[in-house]
Every structure is written in C-alpha cells, then in structure tokens.
Amino acid sequence: MTMSDKRSLLDIARSALEASAAEQTEVLVSADESGLTRFANNAIHQNVHKSSVGVSMRAIVGKKIGVASTDDPSEESLRDLADRALTLARHAEDLEDFVSLPEPIAATGDTDLAPVQATVDCGPEERAAAVRQMVGIAAAEGLSAAGQVMTGTDAVAVVNSLGVEAYFARSNSRMRVVMQGTDSSGFAEAESDDVSTVSAETLGRRAADKALLGAGPRDLRPGRYTVILEPLAVTDLLGTLAVYDLHALAHQEGRSFTSGRLGQRVCGENISVWDDGHDPRGGRLPHDYEGVPRQRVSMIDNGVLKAVPYDSYTAGREEGATNTGHALPAPNTWGPVPLNVFMNTGQYSVQDMIAATERGVLVTRFHYTNMIHPVKTIFTGMTRDGTFLIEKGRIVGGVRNLRFTQSILEALSNVDMIGAEGEQFEYAWAPALRIQGFEFSSATEF
C-alpha cells in the first residue's frame, strides 16, 4: 500500500472530516509522484523526482466559508487543519448565493480509471533513452535540441459531511522538444496516460523537419490571411475560450459571450465543442474536486450555443441549473472551468489543407496567448517554432513570427477545412483547422 492508493487517501480524508466541528465540511486529499528529465544544448542537464501529498479542507458555517490546507497528513496536523478552516469560516463574509456542499450523486460514464503500468514503470533510464533519440536527430541535422520528458501519477480523494466519497488515480506523460537552428526553430509535443504510445523519434523528427524547413525566414506583412492551425494551436485557442467563457460563473456574471445567447448560433455550423471527462483521448477526470461525477456537456453543437458546465455553487445560484461535476479545488475564483474539451473532426489532413491553399500561413503553435475581450472573444498572442508561408498549394519557406489579434468565435465561423485526426494538449483535444481571414496584427524580427 502506498500513500496515493485509495484506502490511504480516503483514510486521511475521513480522519480530517472527523476532526471538523463545522456545519458542513469538505476534505480534498491529493497525491502525486512524478519524474522529470530536462535537456538543452543536446544534453541532459536536470533529472528530478517529486512526491507529495496535500490536504485541503473547506469548512462551512451558515453562508460563511473557510479554506485551509496542509502538506502534513498526520493526525495532529489534520486537527490543526480543521481548527484553522473553522476559524477562517467564522471570520469570513457571507457568500449570499451559497446553498450547500453537494450530496452524493450516482456516477455516470466510465469510472474505471487507473494508472497505466508502462507509465508507472518509466524511470530516469527510460526517459534518458527517449532524450537520446531526440538529441541524436538534432545532432545529425546540425541542430540544438531542448525539452523535457515527464512521467507521473496523481490521485485525488474527496469526502464531505453529506456523504460524498470519491477517488480516482491516473497516470500522465509528456514529451516536448524544440529544435533550434541558426535562424529557425521547430517544436513538437505529445501527451498520453500511456508513455509507451509516445514516440520520441517521431517527435524529434517532426521538430527537426520544421526547424530545417523554416531556415532563412522571410518577412510577412500583417493582415488577414488564410491560416492553417495545427492541433497544438487549436487546443490553445479552445483552452483560452474555456477558461474565460465556457463556464457558468462567467455566464452568470455577464462577462462571457454566452450570457443571453443560449440557443443562438455563435460560430460555424461545422463546429461542435464539448467537455467529456470520460473520453480516453484526453486527460480523463471521472469526478470533479467536490467529488461529483463529471457529465458530458455539449457546449456548442453545430455552431449553436447549447450549455455551460456548472459546479455546486453556480448551480445553486441559478434556478433550474444542474451541477455537471466541473468544480475546481476550493478556493476557486475561476468558476467551473471545463478541463476535458473536445472538438469535432473532419475529413482532411494538414497536407490536404496546404494543397488547397493558394496563399496562406501554416502555424505550428501559439505563444503567450491572452484574452483581451472575453465577451467578444478577442485574444492575442504570437506564433512560434514553425510558421510557414504557403503559395500555390505548397510550403515555400519559413516566415518571421507574427502577432495575432483575433476573435475566437469569428475564427470558428470561418473554418472551411477540419482535420481528420486530433491531438491532446493541456486541457483540450482538437484537430487541425483551416481558417479564412485570420488577422495578424503585427510582425516580429525573429
């Protein structure tokens, strides 16, 4: 038995719950263990291993809420945690819209989630072997490689005084590499719960090819272009939309495009976006951080805004709303942000999109994206590590990076080709998209 197994984490959570004298109490116990190998200049420079356990308690007194946390799961520490959370609650302002912590809800969907053994068994030697493959490709091409290989597991247990008890454990892995040339760079990344499905050689080759193809980048004037966004750029776009717009708190507070627009068309009919914590293509999450089973939420269906996710607080402050199991850990000022966002696929490859483009830009990924205007969904950022000019159906070379200032919903209204395959990055899974009239607002010198 390890500190992160179901019995251990639930025992810690129950002990903390028993120590609480609050009217309602919620205990969240999280444990993670991970290994990380970093490399730069074609050599490993850091190898670390981390293991941690954290306990957080939310104490409720009337409509007052206090949250305290500790990384010491001993009995004495848990009693102190309960005292601190209760003290904070008694001194807090009333949260007028608060109704209650959630009661137990029957699980929906696949809840059989466990770490993949290949990922659990992946140690520093295996991570170093993956790095060796990527570095070998870089050296052979006269490039400099930098990046990381990470493998790990995490587990979460939630209990509350109304009878909720929930637990999950999962594995995760990520490989990313930047290949740097004299005046160009290429990037590749992959995530999976099963590290054996991620090919370091494939990633290294992809990044190297981009760096080589982008050598001698030319200037491109700002303006509106036909743009092909590879999956990594699309998931960045979707993640930004999810954090700022696609959830109940932003909807209720009137700071989202969703406010007053349920049932209306908001983007192209060929676009559907949903959240599903049970889909194995993404980083699965069978229940949220209140212990409520996650429901699949169809947010945009064929261009029509259908719904937003809720947690217990936002569901309690809106008549007729249902808790969809999308709570983040307390204290949470963001709202019930969807963490397992998906977009529909189409029938095209990136090569099909390139061949069908008279003049346009191919974008590998975005960098430093920020939302400027959530209601208008205008976001900004820069291209990075592989931006190419397309002319007459083929890539003719690299271009210097460009800054974009673009409405996300406008972009999703101008999609005319959708990729047949998708990829998972961070909190979203998406295919490549070809978008007409994507706005680049300024150029760079690199």
N, C-alpha and C positions, 0 to 999 in steps of 0.2 A: 504494500500500500504506500502510495506517495502522497505528498501534501496536496496535489492537484486532483486526486481521484474523488469520485462522487461522495463517498462516505466521509472523507476527511473534510471537504469543503462544507458539506451540509452540517456536519457536527459543529464546526466553527460558527456557522450561521445560526444554528439553534441555540448555542451557548450564548451568543451575543443577544439574541432575541429574549432569552430568559432573563438577562440582566437588565432589560429595559423596563422602566416604570411609566413610559409614555402611553397616551391613549391608543395610538396606533404606531407601529414600528415596522420598518423595512430594513433588512440586512442584505447587503450585496458583498459577496466574497469572490475575489478574482485571483487567479494564479496563472503565471506564465513562465515559460522556460524557453530560452532561445539562444542560438549561436549565430554569430555574425563574422564573416570574413571580408575585409575590405582590401582593395588593391588599387594601386596607382603607379604610373610610370612602368607598367608591365611587371610589377612585383607586389606581393602581399605585404602590407605594412601594418595590419592590425587583425587580431583574432580575439574575439571576446565571447564570453558565455555569461548569461544573466538568468537568475532565478528569483522570483519574488512572489509574495502573497500580500494582498491588500484587503482590508475590511472597511466597508463604509456603512454607516447607519443613518437612516432618516427617521427622526422622531417627530410625532405629530401631537400637538396639544391644541384642541379646538381647530382653528384655522391657522395656527402658527406652526412653522416647520423649521427644524434644526437639522443640519447635516454635519457629521463629524467622521473622521477616518483615521486609520492606523495601519501600520505595516507589521504590527506585533500581534499575532493571534493568541497569545497566552490568556488565561482566564482573568488575571488581574488587569491586563490591558483592555480586554473586552468590557469589563465592568467600568473602567475609566471611560471607555468609548461611549457607553450608554449614558453615563453621567454628563459627559460633555455635550452629547447630542440633545439631551433633555434640557440642559441649561440654555443652550442656544435657542431651542424652540421656545422656551418660556420668555425669552427676551426679544423674540422676533416680532415683526409687524404681521398682522393678519393678512393672509393671502385670500382675499374675499371670494374668489372663484373656486377655491379648492373644495372638493366634495369628500373624497376618500381615497385611500390606497385601493388598488384593485383587489377584488375577491378572486378565488380560483376559477379559471376558465378552462374548459376541455381543450386539449391540443388539437390542432388541425394540421394536415400535411404530414410529411415525413419528419419524425423527431429522432430517428435512429442516426445519430451523428457521433463519430468517434475519430480520434486522430489516425492518420494513415501511417502504418508502421514504417514504411520506407522513409518518411519524413522524420519520424521519431528517431530512427537509427542513423540519420545523416549527421556525421560528426565533422570535426575540422579537417580530417584527411579527405573525406568525400567533397567537402566544399573547396578544398585546395585543388583537387583534381578538376573540378569544374572551372576554377580560375585558370588553371594551366591550359585548358583548351582555348579559352578566350584570349589569353595572353599570347599563346602560340600563333593564333591567327593574326593578331596585331603585329607581332614581331616579323612575321613572314611578309607582311604588307608595308612595313616601314611606318607603322602607326604606333601611337601610345595609348594603352588601354587603362581605364579606371572604372571602378564599380564596386559591387558588393554581391555576396551570396548569403542569404539569410534562411535559416530553418528554425522552426519552433512550434510550440504548442501553447494553447491557452485554454483555461477552463473558468466557468462562471457558475456560481450558485446564488440563488435568491430565495429568501423566505420572508414572509411577513406575518403580522399578528392576526390576519384574517384567514390564514390557512394556505397561502401560496407557498409552494415548494417547487423549485425548478433548478435544473442543472444541465449544462452541456460542456463538452470538451471537443476541441478540434485542433487540427494541425494547419500550418501555413508555411509557405516558402516563397522566396522572391529572388530572382536573379536580374541584375541590371548592369549594363556596360555602356560606356561612352568610348568610342574610338576617335582619337584626335590626330588630325593631320596638320600640316603646316598652316593651312588657312581654312580648314573644314573639319567637321565632326559628324559622327553618326551615332545613333542611340538605339538600343533595343532592351526590352524588359519583358519579363513573364512572371506570372504569379500562379500558384496552384497549391491545393492542400496536399498534393502528392508530388514531391520533388522529382520522383523518377520520370514524370511526364514532361519535365522541362529540359530542353536540350541546350546545354551551354555552347555547343558547337554551332547550332543554328542561330542562337542569339549573337554570338561573336561574328559569324559570317554576315548576318544582316547589318550589324553596326558598321563593320568594316566596309561593306559594299556602299553604304550610304556616305561614309567619310571619303571614299575614293571618288564616288560619283560627284560629290559636291566640291571637289578641289577647284580652285580658281573661281570663286563665286562672283557673279556679276551683280550690279545694282539693278533694282526694280523699283519703278516709281510707285508711290502709294496710289491706291484707288480700289475700285471694285473688280474682283476677278472671279472666274470660275475656280473653285478650290476643291481639292480632294483631301479630305482629312482622314488620315489613318486612324485605326481604332483608339490608339493612345490619346490622340487629340479629342476624339469624340467623347471618350469617357471623362476627360477633363471638363468638357462642355456640360455633360449631363450631371457630373458631380457638383458643379457650380450651381446649376439650376435647382438641384435637390436641396442643397444646403440653404439657399436663400429664398426659395419659392415653394417647393413642392412639399409642404407640410402644414399641419393645422394651425400652429401658432402664428406663422406669418400670414396665413389666410385670415384668421380671426382678427388680427391686428391691422389689417388693411395695408400691409407692406409687401404684398405679393401680387403678381398678375392674376392669381387665382381668385382674388376677392371679387365676388359678384359675378363670376364668369363660369361657374359650374354649368355644364351642359352646352357651352358655347364652343365653337371651333376656334382654336388658338394657334394652330400650325397646319402643315400639310396633311392631307388625308392619308398619305403613305407613311405617317409616323405614329407609332404607338410606344408608350413608355410606361413601365410598371415596376413595382417593387415586390420581390419574392425571396424571402429568407430561406426557402427550402430548395431552390434551384441549385443543383450541384455545379453549374457552370460558374457560380460566383462564390464569395466567401460566406458560406451558409451560416444562418443565425436562427435557430428554431424558436427561440423566445427572446423577448427584449430584456432590458435591465431592470424591469419591475417584475419579471417572471411571467409575463403574459405571452401566450403563444402568438407568433407573428402570422398575420394574414397576408395573402397576396392582395395587393392594392393596384387596380388598374387606374393609373393617374391620367394618362392621355391615351385615348382609344381612337385610332384612325383620325387623328387631328382634333378630337373633341375632348375637352377637359371633363373628366368623369369624377375624380375624387382626390382627396389628400389623406395621408396617414395621420392617425391620432394616437396619443397616449392617454393615460387615465385622467390627467389634469385637463387637457384640451377637450377630451370627450365630455368631461363633467361640466364644462362651461358653455356647451352648445347643445341646445335641445335636439334630440333625435340622433346625436352623434354616437358612434360606436368605437370603442377602444380597439384599434387594429394591431396592438402589440409593437409599437415603434418607439417606446421610451428609451432615452439615453440615460446614463448614470446620473443620479442626483448629486449636487445641484446642477440643474440643466437650464441654461438661458436660451439655448438654440431652438428648442422645440423637438417634436418627434420626427427628426430627420431620417429619411429613408437611407439605409445603408447597403441595400442589395438591389440597385437599379438596373433594369434591363431595357434594351431597345430591340425592336423587331429587325429581322434580317431581310435581305432582298435576294437578288439573283446574280450579282456582278462580282467580279474580282477587282482588285485595285488596277491590275493591268487592263481590264476591260474599260475602266473609267479613264485611264490615261489614253488609251487608243481612241476613245470617243471625244476627247477634248482638243479643240482647235488651239486654244491658248489658255493656260491656267497655271496654277501653283499647287504642288504636292507638299503637304505638311506632315512631318513625322509626329511632332508633339508640340504642345504649348508649354510656356514657362511663365511663372509668376502671374497667373490669372487672378483677377479680382472683379467682383461685381460692382459696377458703377451705379446702376439704377435698377433695383430688383423688380419694380412694377413694370418697367419697360424691358426688363431682362437684358440690359446692355452690360456687357462685360468687356474687359480688356486684358491684354497680355501680349506675349511675344512668341514667335516661332523659335524653334531651337533644334539643333543637332540633326539637320536633314531637311532643308527647304529647297525645292527644286522647281525650275521653270519647265513647263510643258508647252511645246509648239508642234502643231500638226500631228498630234497623237503619239508623241514620244518625248521623253525627258531629254532636254538639250544641255542641262548642266545645273549647277547649284546657283542659288541667289543668296544675297546677304539677308539676314533675318529681318523680319518685318513686325511692326506692332499693329495689332488689330483693335478696333473698337466696333463692336458688333452686337446687335440684338440677337439673343439666342433663339427666340421664337421666330424672328424673321429668317434666320438661317434655316431653322427646321421647316419653314414654309417654302423654302427654295431648294429643297433636296430633290434631285431628279434621278439619282442612282444610289442604290443601297447595297452594301457588300453582303455576300452570301455567308461569310464567316465572321465571327466576332472574337473579341479578346477581353479578358478581365484585368482591370487595373483599379486599385484602391477600392472604391465603393460602387463601381459601375461596370457593366458588361455591354459592349456595343460593337457594331460592325463599322467599316469604313463608310464614309458618305461623300458624294459629290454635291456641292452646293453652288448655286449660281449667285453672283453678286455679293460675295463675301467682302467686307470692307477692311482693307489695310489702311490705317490712318497715318503711319509714318514709317520711315526706313531706319536702318542702323548702319554702323560701319563695320560690322562683323557678321 
